[in-house]
């Protein structure tokens, strides 16, 4: 028997990357709830899972590719690359803050705050460029309240999603740190 490929392009990692990207497309575009001037979605959960399981690069791919494909499958106007950039940067934050760490309230709180700031300030910039009827700080002020309201829900959902993933018997190459059988070596 040959040893499993544990590199970046292993079959396991590519499969989970594709699965999480598909989940991001569905949760980010199909399950939108209108909420005080913006849409509330669950598309951040697969990005956070990719960040915790496979690191910053994988989470950037899930966030960026998920937004790009989702915007073309479920268009809500003209495509604008700024929102894709924001989603990729959100993935970068999740990856840096959650990768190789046990899910804890502190790390999830820090990741959610970073994600909320990125979304608030960058997406407000993109909206001010797209719609000149309102200035940048007008968009920020309108959207700040919604981020303050939704952040606690995002923290709780992200924490319990990561805890649930931690309990699954996933391959060692994508297992969240401290997951089931974390100290046992994978059989060849």
C-alpha positions in Angstrom: 0.0 0.0 0.0 1.2 3.5 -0.7 1.3 6.4 1.7 -1.6 8.9 1.3 -0.8 12.2 -0.3 -1.1 14.8 2.5 -0.1 17.8 0.4 -2.2 20.7 -0.6 -3.7 19.0 -3.7 -4.7 15.8 -2.0 -8.0 14.3 -3.0 -9.5 14.7 0.5 -8.7 18.4 0.6 -9.9 19.1 -2.9 -13.2 17.2 -2.2 -13.8 19.2 1.0 -12.9 22.4 -0.7 -15.4 21.8 -3.4 -18.1 20.7 -0.9 -17.5 23.9 1.2 -17.6 26.1 -1.9 -20.9 24.5 -3.0 -22.3 25.1 0.5 -21.1 28.7 0.5 -22.9 29.2 -2.8 -26.1 27.8 -1.5 -26.0 29.3 2.0 -24.8 32.7 0.7 -27.4 33.1 -2.1 -30.4 30.8 -1.6 -30.9 31.4 2.1 -31.0 35.2 2.2 -33.1 36.9 4.7 -33.8 40.7 4.2 -32.6 42.6 7.2 -32.5 46.4 7.7 -30.9 47.5 4.5 -28.8 44.3 3.8 -29.2 40.6 3.4 -28.5 38.2 6.2 -27.1 34.9 4.9 -25.3 31.9 6.3 -22.6 31.9 3.7 -20.0 32.7 6.3 -20.3 29.3 7.9 -18.5 27.3 5.1 -15.8 30.0 4.9 -15.2 29.7 8.6 -15.2 25.9 8.4 -12.6 26.0 5.5 -10.5 28.4 7.6 -10.6 26.1 10.6 -10.1 22.9 8.7 -7.6 23.8 5.9 -6.3 27.3 6.6 -6.3 30.8 5.1 -5.7 29.9 1.4 -8.5 27.3 1.4 -10.9 29.7 3.1 -10.0 32.5 0.6 -10.8 30.1 -2.2 -14.1 29.1 -0.7 -15.0 32.7 0.0 -13.9 34.1 -3.3 -14.9 31.3 -5.6 -18.2 30.9 -3.8 -19.1 34.6 -4.3 -18.0 34.6 -7.9 -20.0 31.5 -8.9 -22.9 32.5 -6.7 -23.1 36.0 -8.2 -23.4 34.4 -11.7 -25.8 31.6 -10.7 -28.1 33.9 -8.7 -27.6 37.4 -10.1 -29.0 40.3 -8.2 -27.7 43.0 -10.5 -24.4 43.4 -12.3 -21.4 41.5 -11.0 -18.9 43.6 -9.0 -15.5 42.1 -8.1 -15.2 44.1 -4.9 -17.7 41.9 -3.1 -15.7 38.8 -4.2 -12.5 40.5 -2.8 -14.3 41.1 0.5 -15.4 37.4 0.7 -11.8 36.3 0.0 -10.4 38.6 2.7 -13.0 37.3 5.1 -11.7 33.8 4.4 -8.1 35.0 5.0 -9.2 36.3 8.4 -11.1 33.1 9.3 -8.1 31.0 8.3 -5.5 33.1 10.2 -7.7 33.2 13.4 -9.2 29.7 13.4 -6.7 27.3 11.7 -5.1 24.7 14.0 -7.0 25.9 17.0 -9.7 24.3 19.1 -13.0 26.1 18.7 -13.3 28.6 21.5 -15.6 31.5 22.1 -12.6 33.9 22.1 -11.3 32.9 18.7 -14.8 32.8 17.2 -15.5 36.2 18.6 -12.3 37.7 17.2 -12.9 36.1 13.8 -16.5 37.4 13.7 -15.4 40.9 14.7 -12.7 40.9 12.0 -15.2 39.6 9.4 -17.8 42.2 10.4 -15.3 45.0 10.1 -14.2 43.8 6.7 -17.8 43.5 5.5 -18.9 46.8 7.0 -16.1 49.0 5.7 -15.3 47.3 2.4 -18.8 46.5 1.3 -19.9 50.0 2.2 -17.1 51.3 0.0 -18.3 49.1 -2.9 -21.9 50.2 -2.4 -20.8 53.9 -2.4 -19.0 53.3 -5.7 -21.9 51.5 -7.2 -24.7 53.8 -5.9 -23.7 57.4 -5.8 -26.9 58.4 -4.1 -25.4 57.8 -0.7 -21.9 58.6 0.5 -19.5 56.1 2.0 -20.1 57.1 5.6 -23.9 57.0 5.0 -23.6 53.4 4.0 -21.4 52.7 7.0 -23.9 54.3 9.4 -26.9 52.5 8.0 -25.2 49.1 8.0 -23.5 49.4 11.4 -26.7 48.6 13.3 -27.3 45.5 11.4 -23.8 44.1 12.0 -24.2 44.8 15.7 -27.5 42.9 15.8 -26.3 39.9 13.7 -22.8 39.5 15.2 -24.0 37.6 18.3 -26.0 35.2 16.1 -22.9 34.7 13.9 -20.7 34.0 16.9 -23.1 31.3 18.3 -23.7 29.7 14.9 -20.0 29.7 14.0 -18.9 28.3 17.4 -21.4 25.4 17.3 -20.7 24.6 13.6 -17.0 24.3 14.4 -17.7 22.2 17.5 -19.9 19.9 15.4 -17.2 19.6 12.8 -14.7 18.9 15.4 -16.7 15.8 16.6 -16.9 14.3 13.1 -14.5 11.5 12.2 -12.8 13.5 9.4 -9.5 12.6 7.7 -6.5 13.9 9.7 -5.5 16.2 6.9 -8.7 18.3 7.3 -9.6 17.7 10.9 -10.1 20.7 13.2 -7.4 20.7 15.9 -8.6 18.8 18.9 -11.0 16.8 16.8 -12.0 13.2 17.3 -9.0 10.9 17.6 -6.7 13.9 17.2 -3.8 12.2 18.8 -4.0 8.9 16.9 -2.1 8.5 13.7 -4.1 7.8 10.6 -3.6 4.2 9.3 -1.8 3.8 6.0 
